[in-house]
Amino acid sequence: MNRMEAALRELGEMDDLAARSSPIHRRHAIAKLLATVGYIAVVLSFPKYALAALTPMALWPVALFQVSGVPVSTCFRKLRYVLPLVMAVGLFNPLFDRATLLYVGGTAVSGGVVSMVTLMVKGVLCLMASFLLMATTSIDCLCAALRTLHLPGMLVTLLLLTYRYTGVLTEELAVMTTAYHLRAPGQKGIHVSAWGSFLGQLLLRSMDRARELYDSMVLRGYHGHFHYAPVGPFTGWDGLYLALCLGAFALARLVDVTGWLGGLLVR
């Protein structure tokens, strides 16, 4: 299996995950969307030195992984290209903030190290929450929820088409890559001298395919507005799920749960 085929398979895996059935999958898309937005907002609101206070926020994605049946390994495998960038956000903090903040086993730990780790944890938690939203909600239901919340239709349509036709572009790239390797057997990758013509052909083929797709959409009645997936009723269970999530986030933000538990253990 080459890289293009692997990329297509990974795109299909997200749809397969979203098509599963679990108590989280069955919750209304609006409830899951608002809970995810609230979670990310609360995580980002923690101060840069509040690493211990941030720790309880990891319980929510862990619980969702268990209830939804989404494998944790799948999450980190699909985020393997983004995680290094997130981990590098605060990489230079120890160089600028060298003041000692605390001691661990007699070893001085600077504020820069603590803030760096805090930023890394924040990034990982936000990525996990975003992945769980996509893994438990189909893109059609998510776009329908965004339209229900009165987001601009142009932005929602752009999001839907970008997600849906990334696979189409990948298929075109796979066809071109296969054709190139058939004409250059034994060559590893694409030679640098062919990059310009290869990208130019990819652009032209993509434009032709986009025109064909748009004509097909028009023939099927598209006039600038999509008919998204039907949005079911927002039930009491959905409201309870959203209220419990937001309440737990507010509690973790306003109360130092880690310090409180530590105080109980010391006593």
Secondary structure, DSSP 8 states (H G I E B T S, - for coil): --HHHHHHHHHHHHHHHHTS-STTTTS-HHHHHHHHHHHHHHHHHS-TT-HHHHGGGGHHHHHHHHHH---HHHHHHHTTTTHHHHHTTTTTHHHH--SEEEEETTEEEEHHHHHHHHHHHHHHHHHHHHHHHHHHS-HHHHHHHHHHTT--HHHHHHHHHHHHHHHHHHHHHHHHHHHHHHHSTT--S--GGGHHHHHHHHHHHHHHHHHHHHHHHHHTT-SS-----------HHHHHHHHHHHHHHHHHHHS-HHHHHHHHHH-
